[in-house]
């Protein structure tokens, strides 16, 4: 069954979700207050780098199944389902900033004169959905005929299109049988492919996403803490992770020691969960999350300090090459990027930082120079840092760069380079947590 679907907000989540809904066969209108963004999307182009997104946009805008607008009157009584896909960034105190969600509701609700379903996809503190439903019903002429459900997203940047079209699970949080039936229609294709569906109350749906991200963050921080233990004791954290990963209760995924996590989701989601836990008096959870955050922040300091140590204890005026700016490979997203945190700390210590990334484009900023190639980054460098594990960095020939650098010192903060190859080419290679192989 073809439905009319609106997607409110067309940044990373919204643009991908809108394209996915069109691919599922629905008629889709995406809406955003940014006129320039809407023009780009209507041209079938993507304003972000995400594998596979632009072909989907081009395909469905060409047929007219997918279009974008800035006008709420075009979607209000047109759509059967309205998806809220707005950002919920962190405030200074860690709480989620819900202003974009509230602004969207204030614009949409007064125009709703017909029964419809409003579905949240944004990651929000538990309790948000019920408050939004009360506000929408208070503003909408249709009143209680407007229902609210929550359908959290589980997109991985660089795999967002795949995760949208072939999700590993779907979560439908609602207190209405009718809403469940509508969501079953929306996701009829993945459900027909036997995608697991969790049908639950709204509060549980709100908590599932932040619980998932908090658990992933915990695994990353745990293995990074073990990396420091291996460093101190003379062990190898990669072999340790391989060994414990064979245990099905633990698993190997997200047990990759290195520079820690970043991006626009994990850091802000776990901070918001800790803040909400404090509000609800669940201090044991907030204390736990703060420990995870402290380990993650400490990894960035550890790598910056290691670079200073390898440069002789002082980086003043010394050139440092940084390979990677995006928070992970496969995306141009630099939000809360560990690589940029390290670069900033080295600049603050007096270093001349040169940074290269295959996709991320940085606005002019004091602290370092973005260059167009690995060669330009390495020229005259006294320390080279591998901070984002782009595949092309694993293919580098260390002998090619031996005459470019001032000192052949490589810090592999992601533990993804083949250290023996670099060492055989005369480089000193430092990988935190792999003291046994140094």
C-alpha positions as CSV (number, residue, x, y, z in Angstrom):
1,X,0.0,0.0,0.0
2,X,1.4,3.4,-1.0
3,X,1.2,6.0,1.7
4,X,1.8,9.8,1.6
5,X,4.7,10.5,3.9
6,X,6.3,13.7,5.0
7,X,9.7,13.9,6.6
8,X,10.4,17.0,8.6
9,X,14.1,17.9,8.8
10,X,16.4,17.0,5.9
11,X,19.8,16.8,7.4
12,X,21.7,13.5,7.7
13,X,18.8,11.5,9.2
14,X,15.9,13.2,7.4
15,X,17.4,13.2,3.9
16,X,18.3,9.5,4.2
17,X,14.9,8.6,5.6
18,X,13.0,10.5,2.9
19,X,14.9,8.7,0.2
20,X,14.4,5.4,1.9
21,X,10.6,6.0,2.2
22,X,10.5,6.7,-1.6
23,X,12.4,3.5,-2.3
24,X,9.8,1.7,-0.2
25,X,7.2,2.9,-2.7
26,X,5.6,5.8,-0.8
27,X,4.9,9.3,-2.0
28,X,7.3,11.6,0.0
29,X,7.7,15.2,0.7
30,X,10.6,16.4,2.8
31,X,10.5,19.8,4.5
32,X,13.2,22.0,5.8
33,X,13.5,25.7,6.7
34,X,16.8,25.9,4.8
35,X,15.9,27.0,1.2
36,X,19.4,26.3,-0.2
37,X,19.3,22.7,1.2
38,X,15.8,22.2,-0.3
39,X,17.1,23.4,-3.8
40,X,20.0,21.0,-3.7
41,X,17.8,18.0,-2.7
42,X,15.2,18.8,-5.3
43,X,18.0,18.7,-7.9
44,X,18.6,15.1,-6.8
45,X,21.8,16.0,-5.1
46,X,23.1,15.3,-1.6
47,X,24.4,18.0,0.7
48,X,26.3,15.4,2.7
49,X,28.7,12.6,1.8
50,X,26.9,9.3,2.4
51,X,27.5,6.2,0.4
52,X,24.5,5.5,-1.9
53,X,22.4,8.5,-0.9
54,X,22.7,10.7,-4.0
55,X,21.7,7.9,-6.5
56,X,18.5,7.4,-4.4
57,X,17.8,11.1,-4.4
58,X,18.4,11.4,-8.1
59,X,16.2,8.3,-8.9
60,X,13.1,9.4,-6.9
61,X,13.2,13.2,-7.5
62,X,13.3,12.4,-11.2
63,X,10.1,10.5,-11.0
64,X,8.4,13.0,-8.8
65,X,7.9,10.4,-6.0
66,X,10.2,12.4,-3.8
67,X,10.3,16.2,-3.5
68,X,11.3,18.8,-1.0
69,X,9.7,22.1,0.2
70,X,9.9,24.8,2.9
71,X,6.1,25.1,3.0
72,X,4.3,23.3,5.8
73,X,0.9,23.8,4.1
74,X,2.0,21.4,1.4
75,X,2.4,18.5,3.9
76,X,-0.1,19.2,6.7
77,X,-3.2,17.5,5.5
78,X,-1.5,15.8,2.5
79,X,0.4,13.2,4.5
80,X,-0.9,10.2,6.2
81,X,2.3,10.0,8.3
82,X,4.6,12.8,9.4
83,X,8.1,11.8,10.5
84,X,10.0,14.1,12.8
85,X,13.7,13.8,11.9
86,X,15.2,16.9,13.6
87,X,18.5,17.2,15.3
88,X,18.7,17.0,19.1
89,X,22.2,18.4,19.8
90,X,23.8,18.6,23.2
91,X,23.4,21.7,25.4
92,X,26.4,22.9,27.5
93,X,25.1,20.8,30.5
94,X,24.7,17.7,28.4
95,X,20.9,17.9,28.1
96,X,19.3,17.4,24.7
97,X,18.4,20.6,22.9
98,X,14.8,19.9,21.7
99,X,14.2,23.3,20.2
100,X,14.2,22.0,16.6
101,X,11.5,19.4,17.5
102,X,9.4,22.0,19.3
103,X,9.7,24.5,16.4
104,X,8.5,21.8,13.9
105,X,5.6,20.9,16.1
106,X,4.6,24.6,16.5
107,X,4.6,24.9,12.7
108,X,2.9,21.7,11.8
109,X,0.2,21.1,14.5
110,X,-2.0,24.2,13.9
111,X,-2.4,23.0,10.3
112,X,-3.6,19.5,11.1
113,X,-7.3,19.3,10.4
114,X,-7.4,15.6,9.5
115,X,-6.5,12.4,11.4
116,X,-2.9,11.5,11.0
117,X,0.1,9.9,12.7
118,X,3.2,11.8,13.8
119,X,6.2,9.6,14.2
120,X,9.4,10.6,16.0
121,X,12.7,9.4,14.7
122,X,14.9,11.8,16.5
123,X,16.8,10.6,19.6
124,X,15.1,12.2,22.6
125,X,15.0,11.9,26.4
126,X,12.4,9.5,27.7
127,X,9.2,11.4,28.3
128,X,9.5,13.7,25.3
129,X,7.0,11.9,23.0
130,X,4.1,12.1,25.4
131,X,4.8,15.8,26.0
132,X,4.9,16.4,22.3
133,X,1.6,14.5,21.8
134,X,-0.1,16.7,24.4
135,X,1.2,19.8,22.7
136,X,0.2,18.7,19.2
137,X,-3.3,17.7,20.2
138,X,-3.7,21.0,22.0
139,X,-2.7,23.0,18.9
140,X,-4.2,20.8,16.1
141,X,-7.8,21.4,14.9
142,X,-8.0,17.6,14.6
143,X,-7.3,17.3,18.3
144,X,-7.1,13.7,19.6
145,X,-7.4,12.3,16.1
146,X,-3.7,13.1,15.8
147,X,-1.6,10.2,17.2
148,X,2.1,10.2,18.2
149,X,4.4,7.2,18.0
150,X,8.2,6.8,18.3
151,X,10.3,4.9,15.8
152,X,14.0,5.5,16.7
153,X,16.7,5.3,14.0
154,X,19.7,3.1,14.2
155,X,21.7,4.4,11.3
156,X,25.5,4.1,11.1
157,X,27.2,6.9,9.2
158,X,28.7,5.5,6.0
159,X,26.1,2.7,6.1
160,X,23.0,4.9,6.5
161,X,21.3,3.9,3.2
162,X,21.9,0.2,3.8
163,X,20.6,0.5,7.3
164,X,17.5,2.3,6.1
165,X,16.6,-0.1,3.3
166,X,17.7,-3.2,5.2
167,X,17.4,-2.5,8.9
168,X,18.6,-5.0,11.5
169,X,15.5,-4.3,13.6
170,X,12.5,-1.9,13.7
171,X,11.1,-0.4,16.9
172,X,7.5,0.8,17.0
173,X,6.7,2.6,20.3
174,X,3.0,3.5,20.6
175,X,-0.1,3.2,22.8
176,X,-2.4,2.7,19.8
177,X,-3.2,-0.4,17.7
178,X,-4.1,1.9,14.8
179,X,-0.6,3.4,14.9
180,X,1.0,0.0,14.8
181,X,-1.1,-0.9,11.7
182,X,0.1,2.3,10.0
183,X,3.7,1.6,10.8
184,X,3.4,-1.9,9.5
185,X,2.3,-0.4,6.2
186,X,5.1,2.1,6.2
187,X,7.7,-0.6,6.6
188,X,5.9,-3.4,4.7
189,X,8.9,-4.1,2.5
190,X,11.5,-4.7,5.3
191,X,9.0,-6.5,7.4
192,X,8.3,-8.9,4.4
193,X,12.0,-9.6,4.4
194,X,11.7,-10.8,8.0
195,X,13.2,-7.8,9.7
196,X,12.6,-8.2,13.5
197,X,10.0,-5.8,14.8
198,X,9.9,-4.7,18.5
199,X,6.4,-3.4,19.3
200,X,6.5,-1.6,22.7
201,X,5.3,1.3,24.7
202,X,6.6,4.8,23.8
203,X,8.9,5.2,26.9
204,X,10.7,1.9,26.0
205,X,11.1,3.0,22.4
206,X,12.7,6.3,23.5
207,X,15.1,4.5,25.7
208,X,16.1,1.7,23.3
209,X,18.2,4.0,21.0
210,X,20.1,5.7,23.9
211,X,20.7,2.4,25.6
212,X,22.1,0.9,22.4
213,X,24.5,3.8,21.9
214,X,25.5,3.8,25.5
215,X,26.3,0.1,25.4
216,X,28.4,0.6,22.2
217,X,30.3,3.5,23.9
218,X,30.9,1.3,26.9
219,X,32.5,-1.5,24.8
220,X,34.8,1.1,23.1
221,X,35.8,2.7,26.4
222,X,36.4,-0.7,28.0
223,X,38.8,-1.9,25.3
224,X,40.6,1.5,25.4
225,X,41.0,1.1,29.2
226,X,42.4,-2.4,28.5
227,X,44.7,-0.9,25.9
228,X,46.3,1.3,28.6
229,X,46.6,-1.8,30.8
230,X,48.3,-3.7,28.0
231,X,50.6,-0.8,27.4
232,X,51.6,-0.7,31.1
233,X,51.9,-4.5,31.5
234,X,53.6,-5.3,28.1
235,X,50.6,-7.0,26.4
236,X,48.8,-6.7,23.1
237,X,45.3,-5.3,23.2
238,X,44.4,-6.5,19.7
239,X,45.1,-10.1,20.5
240,X,43.3,-9.7,23.8
241,X,40.2,-8.4,21.9
242,X,40.4,-11.2,19.4
243,X,40.4,-13.7,22.3
244,X,37.6,-12.4,24.3
245,X,35.6,-11.7,21.2
246,X,35.3,-15.4,20.5
247,X,33.0,-15.5,23.5
248,X,29.4,-15.2,22.1
249,X,28.4,-13.3,25.2
250,X,30.9,-10.6,24.4
251,X,31.4,-10.5,20.6
252,X,34.3,-8.9,18.7
253,X,32.5,-5.9,17.3
254,X,33.3,-2.5,18.8
255,X,36.2,-4.0,20.7
256,X,38.7,-2.0,18.5
257,X,41.1,-0.1,20.7
258,X,42.3,3.2,19.5
259,X,41.3,6.9,19.7
260,X,37.8,6.4,20.9
261,X,34.4,7.4,19.6
262,X,33.0,10.6,18.3
263,X,30.5,11.9,15.8
264,X,27.1,13.5,16.1
265,X,25.4,10.6,17.8
266,X,27.2,8.6,20.5
267,X,28.7,11.5,22.5
268,X,25.5,13.6,22.6
269,X,23.2,10.6,23.1
270,X,25.0,9.2,26.1
271,X,25.4,12.7,27.6
272,X,21.6,13.3,27.3
273,X,20.9,9.9,28.9
274,X,23.2,10.8,31.8
275,X,21.4,14.1,32.2
276,X,18.0,12.5,32.1
277,X,19.1,9.8,34.6
278,X,20.1,12.5,37.0
279,X,16.7,14.2,36.6
280,X,15.0,10.9,37.4
281,X,17.4,10.1,40.3
282,X,19.0,7.1,38.6
283,X,22.5,8.2,39.7
284,X,24.1,4.8,39.2
285,X,23.5,5.1,35.5
286,X,24.7,8.7,35.2
287,X,27.9,7.9,37.2
288,X,28.5,4.9,34.9
289,X,28.1,7.0,31.7
290,X,30.4,9.7,33.0
291,X,33.1,7.1,33.6
292,X,32.7,5.9,30.0
293,X,33.0,9.6,28.8
294,X,36.1,10.1,30.9
295,X,37.9,7.2,29.4
296,X,37.0,8.3,25.9
297,X,38.2,11.9,26.5
298,X,41.3,10.5,28.0
299,X,42.2,8.6,24.8
300,X,42.4,11.9,22.9
301,X,44.7,13.4,25.6
302,X,46.8,10.2,25.6
303,X,47.5,10.4,21.9
304,X,48.3,14.2,21.9
305,X,50.7,13.6,24.8
306,X,52.2,10.7,23.0
307,X,52.9,12.8,19.9
308,X,54.6,15.5,22.1
309,X,56.7,12.8,23.8
310,X,57.7,11.3,20.4
311,X,58.7,14.8,19.2
312,X,61.2,15.1,22.1
313,X,58.9,16.6,24.7
314,X,58.2,19.8,22.9
315,X,56.3,20.4,19.6
316,X,56.7,24.2,19.5
317,X,57.3,25.1,15.9
318,X,57.5,21.5,14.8
319,X,55.4,20.1,12.0
320,X,52.9,17.3,12.8
321,X,51.1,15.4,10.0
322,X,47.6,14.3,10.8
323,X,45.9,11.7,8.6
324,X,42.2,12.0,9.0
325,X,39.7,14.7,10.1
326,X,36.3,12.9,9.9
327,X,35.3,11.1,13.0
328,X,35.2,7.8,11.1
329,X,35.8,6.6,7.5
330,X,33.0,6.7,4.9
331,X,31.7,10.1,6.0
332,X,32.7,13.8,5.8
333,X,31.2,14.3,9.3
334,X,33.7,16.0,11.7
335,X,31.3,16.6,14.6
336,X,33.1,15.7,17.8
337,X,35.9,14.2,15.8
338,X,38.7,12.7,17.9
339,X,41.1,13.5,15.2
340,X,40.4,17.2,15.3
341,X,40.5,17.2,19.1
342,X,44.0,15.8,19.0
343,X,45.0,18.3,16.3
344,X,43.6,21.2,18.4
345,X,45.6,20.1,21.4
346,X,48.8,19.8,19.4
347,X,48.3,23.3,18.0
348,X,47.7,24.6,21.5
349,X,51.0,23.1,22.4
350,X,52.7,25.1,19.7
351,X,52.8,22.6,16.8
352,X,52.4,23.4,13.1
353,X,49.7,20.9,12.3
354,X,49.0,19.8,8.7
355,X,45.9,17.6,8.2
356,X,44.6,15.6,5.3
357,X,41.3,13.8,4.8
358,X,39.8,12.3,1.6
359,X,36.3,13.7,2.1
360,X,36.0,16.1,5.1
361,X,36.3,19.7,4.1
362,X,37.0,22.0,7.1
363,X,36.2,25.7,7.3
364,X,39.2,27.9,7.8
365,X,40.2,27.7,11.4
366,X,43.1,28.7,13.5
367,X,45.2,25.8,14.6
368,X,46.1,23.9,11.5
369,X,46.3,23.8,7.8
370,X,44.2,21.4,5.7
371,X,46.1,20.1,2.7
372,X,45.1,18.3,-0.4
373,X,47.3,15.2,-0.2
374,X,49.1,12.8,2.1
375,X,52.4,14.0,0.6
376,X,51.6,17.7,1.5
377,X,50.7,16.6,5.0
378,X,53.9,14.6,5.6
379,X,56.4,17.1,4.0
380,X,58.8,18.1,6.8
381,X,56.8,16.3,9.5
382,X,58.5,15.2,12.7
383,X,55.6,13.0,13.8
384,X,52.9,11.4,11.6
385,X,49.5,10.5,13.3
386,X,47.0,8.1,11.8
387,X,43.7,9.3,13.3
388,X,40.9,8.2,10.9
389,X,41.1,4.7,9.5
390,X,40.3,5.5,5.8
391,X,41.1,2.4,3.6
392,X,43.5,4.5,1.5
393,X,45.8,5.0,4.5
394,X,46.2,1.3,4.8
395,X,47.5,1.2,1.3
396,X,50.3,3.8,1.8
397,X,53.8,2.8,0.9
398,X,56.0,3.9,3.8
399,X,59.2,3.9,1.6
400,X,57.5,6.5,-0.6
401,X,57.4,9.0,2.3
402,X,60.7,8.4,3.9
403,X,62.4,11.3,2.2
404,X,59.5,13.7,2.7
405,X,59.4,13.6,6.5
406,X,61.9,15.1,8.9
407,X,61.6,12.2,11.3
408,X,60.2,8.7,10.5
409,X,57.9,8.5,13.5
410,X,54.3,7.1,13.1
411,X,51.7,7.0,15.7
412,X,48.9,4.6,14.6
413,X,46.1,5.7,16.9
414,X,43.6,3.4,15.2
415,X,45.7,0.3,15.2
416,X,44.9,-0.4,11.6
417,X,48.2,0.0,9.8
418,X,50.5,-2.9,9.1
419,X,53.3,-2.0,11.6
420,X,55.9,-4.6,10.3
421,X,55.8,-3.0,6.8
422,X,56.4,0.4,8.2
423,X,59.1,-0.7,10.6
424,X,60.9,-2.6,7.8
425,X,61.0,0.7,5.9
426,X,62.8,2.3,8.8
427,X,59.9,3.9,10.6
428,X,59.3,4.0,14.4
429,X,55.8,2.8,14.8
430,X,53.8,3.4,18.1
431,X,50.5,1.7,18.6
432,X,49.0,2.3,22.1
433,X,48.1,-1.0,23.8
434,X,50.5,-3.1,21.7
435,X,53.6,-2.8,23.8
436,X,54.3,-6.6,23.2
437,X,54.9,-6.0,19.5
438,X,56.9,-2.8,19.8
